[in-house]
């Protein structure tokens, strides 16, 4: 990026013009959290919403690769604000734009927090319907600190069906609840494999554990996403939109279902935080 100008601080809170800030978290790595965060951003944008995607996973910033924006760079406007790259109508910001892909980011928690706060306070996000935030996995210092400094509408938890992954997902869910962050729901990723040639279904990592856990915890279940080679290859090639428009019908429908359920939960969250009008009865 070019040399920064002093930022003009807004009088209001960070992201004052963003209706919903959605954290996407996981109890452990390797469950497809970043891919799902990017897919949610694409799915919401396809519904006509104004969407941003913030990669707050500072140690593993994979959003540039997943979205095909590895060559993008943020810039500064005349007010010193950081302008995120715009990719097919989605504003995207990531640590991956600022450091080479092979370079490790070695930061302690306070520095990671400062980085994310800088992107929130100085980011020229503008008026958005949704800002999807890809948080680091786990329940340690980094995701805890970042969840506390971001004004979240709620959190989406990603897990795979096997018991060990579900246990970690439940811990992540409990962390958000202790922070007062509303759980928007759980998504079971790699839920099953559907053979594209013969249609045979195989539940490689078991199946249905996330739905059962959501029911037991009293939180929404947002849906199941299959283990699918097309999703993997489209992520490697930065072609996420193709998962909705050119993949097998079962895959596209599964993604659309998760987006539908998320939008429904955002509506519920908005009604919950908007107080009912007071009605005064007089004689």
Secondary structure in CASP SS format (residue, H / E / C, confidence):
PFRMAT SS
TARGET T0000
AUTHOR 0000-0000-0000
METHOD secondary structure of the structure
MODEL  1
X C 1.00
X C 1.00
X C 1.00
X C 1.00
X C 1.00
X C 1.00
X C 1.00
X C 1.00
X C 1.00
X C 1.00
X C 1.00
X C 1.00
X C 1.00
X C 1.00
X C 1.00
X C 1.00
X C 1.00
X E 1.00
X E 1.00
X E 1.00
X E 1.00
X E 1.00
X E 1.00
X E 1.00
X E 1.00
X E 1.00
X C 1.00
X C 1.00
X C 1.00
X C 1.00
X C 1.00
X C 1.00
X H 1.00
X H 1.00
X H 1.00
X H 1.00
X H 1.00
X H 1.00
X H 1.00
X H 1.00
X H 1.00
X H 1.00
X H 1.00
X H 1.00
X H 1.00
X H 1.00
X C 1.00
X C 1.00
X C 1.00
X C 1.00
X E 1.00
X E 1.00
X E 1.00
X E 1.00
X E 1.00
X C 1.00
X C 1.00
X C 1.00
X C 1.00
X C 1.00
X C 1.00
X C 1.00
X H 1.00
X H 1.00
X H 1.00
X H 1.00
X H 1.00
X C 1.00
X C 1.00
X C 1.00
X C 1.00
X C 1.00
X C 1.00
X C 1.00
X E 1.00
X E 1.00
X C 1.00
X C 1.00
X C 1.00
X C 1.00
X C 1.00
X E 1.00
X E 1.00
X C 1.00
X E 1.00
X E 1.00
X E 1.00
X C 1.00
X C 1.00
X E 1.00
X E 1.00
X E 1.00
X E 1.00
X E 1.00
X H 1.00
X H 1.00
X H 1.00
X C 1.00
X C 1.00
X C 1.00
X C 1.00
X C 1.00
X C 1.00
X C 1.00
X C 1.00
X C 1.00
X C 1.00
X C 1.00
X H 1.00
X H 1.00
X H 1.00
X H 1.00
X H 1.00
X H 1.00
X H 1.00
X H 1.00
X H 1.00
X H 1.00
X H 1.00
X H 1.00
X H 1.00
X H 1.00
X E 1.00
X C 1.00
X C 1.00
X C 1.00
X C 1.00
X E 1.00
X E 1.00
X E 1.00
X E 1.00
X E 1.00
X E 1.00
X E 1.00
X C 1.00
X C 1.00
X C 1.00
X C 1.00
X C 1.00
X C 1.00
X H 1.00
X H 1.00
X H 1.00
X H 1.00
X H 1.00
X H 1.00
X H 1.00
X H 1.00
X H 1.00
X C 1.00
X C 1.00
X C 1.00
X C 1.00
X E 1.00
X E 1.00
X E 1.00
X E 1.00
X E 1.00
X E 1.00
X C 1.00
X C 1.00
X C 1.00
X H 1.00
X H 1.00
X H 1.00
X H 1.00
X H 1.00
X H 1.00
X H 1.00
X H 1.00
X H 1.00
X H 1.00
X H 1.00
X H 1.00
X H 1.00
X H 1.00
X H 1.00
X H 1.00
X C 1.00
X C 1.00
X C 1.00
X C 1.00
X E 1.00
X E 1.00
X E 1.00
X E 1.00
X E 1.00
X E 1.00
X E 1.00
X E 1.00
X E 1.00
X E 1.00
X E 1.00
X E 1.00
X C 1.00
X C 1.00
X C 1.00
X C 1.00
X C 1.00
X C 1.00
X E 1.00
X E 1.00
X C 1.00
X C 1.00
X C 1.00
X C 1.00
X C 1.00
X C 1.00
X H 1.00
X H 1.00
X H 1.00
X H 1.00
X H 1.00
X H 1.00
X H 1.00
X H 1.00
X H 1.00
X C 1.00
X C 1.00
X C 1.00
X E 1.00
X E 1.00
X E 1.00
X E 1.00
X E 1.00
X E 1.00
X E 1.00
X C 1.00
X H 1.00
X H 1.00
X H 1.00
X H 1.00
X H 1.00
X H 1.00
X H 1.00
X H 1.00
X C 1.00
X C 1.00
X C 1.00
X C 1.00
X H 1.00
X H 1.00
X H 1.00
X H 1.00
X H 1.00
X C 1.00
X C 1.00
X C 1.00
X H 1.00
X H 1.00
X H 1.00
X H 1.00
X H 1.00
X H 1.00
X H 1.00
X H 1.00
X H 1.00
X H 1.00
X H 1.00
X H 1.00
X H 1.00
X H 1.00
X H 1.00
X H 1.00
X H 1.00
X H 1.00
X H 1.00
X H 1.00
X H 1.00
X H 1.00
X H 1.00
X H 1.00
X H 1.00
X C 1.00
X C 1.00
X C 1.00
X C 1.00
X C 1.00
X C 1.00
X C 1.00
X C 1.00
X C 1.00
X C 1.00
END
